Amino acid sequence: MTVDARHGTPLPTWQEMTDAQRDRWAAVLETLAAAVPAGAAGVVVDGRGAEVVADRLADFLRPSGRPCLRLSDDNPMGDEDTWRIEGTPDAVALADGSRWHAQPPAGAWDLVIWLRVREYQPNQENSGDADVVLDLADPSWPVIRRIHPRVTAPASWYITESRAFFAPRAATWDKKFGEDLPAYAAAVAELGPARGAVALDLGCGTGRALPSLREAVGPAGTVIALDLTAHMLEATRAADRAQHAALLLADAHHLPLADACVDAVFAAGLVNHLHDARAGLAESARVTRVSGRLAIFHPSGRAALAARHGRTLRPDEPLAEHRLRRALAETGWALDSYDDSPHRFLALATRT
């Protein structure tokens, strides 16, 4: 194992990983490298494992012709002098750790990369200004969870990374969350798709809402189940839920559906995973008939979900009532009700 010298965070060496795991790391490093601004740039990696990740990014950048100066806590004063003296118009100063994060020598970092791990990190507040969030819950299978829109990145990065996140989890998803099925049924009942209606399960996952949606619309109705990850659709088939719906592999930002063809949209655990939540809401509005309905659902409330992930709920998060109401209004929806109780989140809206 490769160990971060300051935090003791074990990361597997290249030799210890499978070909698939090495390919995953290479894909992440390629996207991170693309996010590094052209010309002289200051990049800092923070969070557990920062030293190893910064070394790997430096090793990835150098063969592409980008001079790279590594700044570490071992000799901070000397490293800063080296940056000032040896820096060239295309050099990347690549630092790691919270000290460098808090005290950028040039006044501000051009790119901040935050590493998210499974356990709680006492300095998680350092992630607030992150341009890129890299999930290292599984150090053999890193996944980029967020890239700020101001950062240059491959246009389809979120598709590759979302699939990398969900694919290895699909087979065990129901074992982990199977007790939520009654909550799904209750949310579908409140959405209330009519008999004979067309219902869309947007981001269907393993299809936990499909039996309830099929029961609601009846044999004359239509249920469409759409997900970005083929492994999730395979898990839907394995759970014997594919019989309830037509399954589509597609991106919620670009739905392969005609305008105004859907009567009800059920979106469980989706909005927080969208690369562009407003674009996703607008696209769902495009395919929904006027007066059609939308349910944004999660089987636990926002505060409970935040606590599960070791963070404090912020008042300005996308699903906060005032922000969601405004986003819905600007994308073709009117918020009808908002329930953010400990046991669930359910926002219902009508297509305007």
Secondary structure, 3 states (H helix, E strand, C coil): CEECCCCCCEECCCCCCCHHHHHHHHHHHHHHHHHCCCCCEEEEEECCCHHHHHHHHHHHHHHHCCCEEEECCCCHHHHHHHHHHHCCCCCEEEEECHHHHHCCCCCCCCEEEEEECCCCCCCHHHHHHCCEEEECCCCCCCEEEEECCCCCCCCCHHHHHHHHHHHHHHHHHHHHHHHHHHHHHHHHHHHCCCCCCEEEEECCCCCCCHHHHHHHHCCCCEEEEEECCHHHHHHHHHCCCHHHCEEEECECCECCCCCCCEEEEEEECCHHHCCCHHHHHHHHHHCEEEEEEEEEEECCCHHHHHHHCCCCCCCCCCCCHHHHHHHHHHCCEEEEEEEEECCEEEEEEEEC
